Amino acid sequence: MYIADHDLMALNTIFLHDLGIK
């Protein structure tokens, strides 16, 4: 469960980072 949540958080961070670049 923790690993899945961690992956989700990492994906969200990447998404926000990509959004920030654009």
Backbone hydrogen bonds in HBPLUS format (Angstrom, degrees):
<---DONOR---> <-ACCEPTOR-->    atom                        ^
c    i                          cat <-CA-CA->   ^        H-A-AA   ^      H-
h    n   atom  resd res      DA  || num        DHA   H-A  angle D-A-AA Bond
n    s   type  num  typ     dist DA aas  dist angle  dist       angle   num
A0005-ASP N   A0001-MET O   2.99 MM   4  6.21 158.5  2.04 147.8 153.9     1
A0006-HIS N   A0002-TYR O   2.79 MM   4  6.00 149.1  1.89 145.5 154.8     2
A0007-ASP N   A0003-ILE O   2.88 MM   4  6.17 158.1  1.92 152.6 157.7     3
A0008-LEU N   A0004-ALA O   2.96 MM   4  6.18 155.6  2.02 145.0 152.0     4
A0009-MET N   A0005-ASP O   2.92 MM   4  6.14 153.1  2.00 144.1 151.2     5
A0010-ALA N   A0006-HIS O   2.89 MM   4  6.12 157.0  1.95 148.6 155.2     6
A0011-LEU N   A0007-ASP O   2.85 MM   4  6.05 157.6  1.90 148.1 154.4     7
A0012-ASN N   A0008-LEU O   2.92 MM   4  6.12 154.1  1.99 143.5 150.8     8
A0013-THR N   A0009-MET O   2.87 MM   4  6.12 151.4  1.96 145.8 153.8     9
A0014-ILE N   A0010-ALA O   2.95 MM   4  6.23 158.9  1.99 149.7 154.9    10
A0015-PHE N   A0011-LEU O   2.90 MM   4  6.12 155.0  1.97 145.6 153.1    11
A0016-LEU N   A0012-ASN O   2.90 MM   4  6.14 161.4  1.93 149.7 154.0    12
A0017-HIS N   A0013-THR O   2.84 MM   4  6.02 153.1  1.92 145.7 154.1    13
A0018-ASP N   A0014-ILE O   2.82 MM   4  6.03 157.9  1.87 149.8 155.4    14
A0019-LEU N   A0015-PHE O   2.90 MM   4  6.12 150.0  1.99 142.7 151.8    15
A0020-GLY N   A0016-LEU O   2.85 MM   4  6.10 145.6  1.97 142.0 151.4    16
A0021-ILE N   A0017-HIS O   3.01 MM   4  6.35 148.9  2.11 146.1 153.9    17
A0022-LYS N   A0018-ASP O   3.12 MM   4  6.37 164.8  2.14 149.0 152.3    18
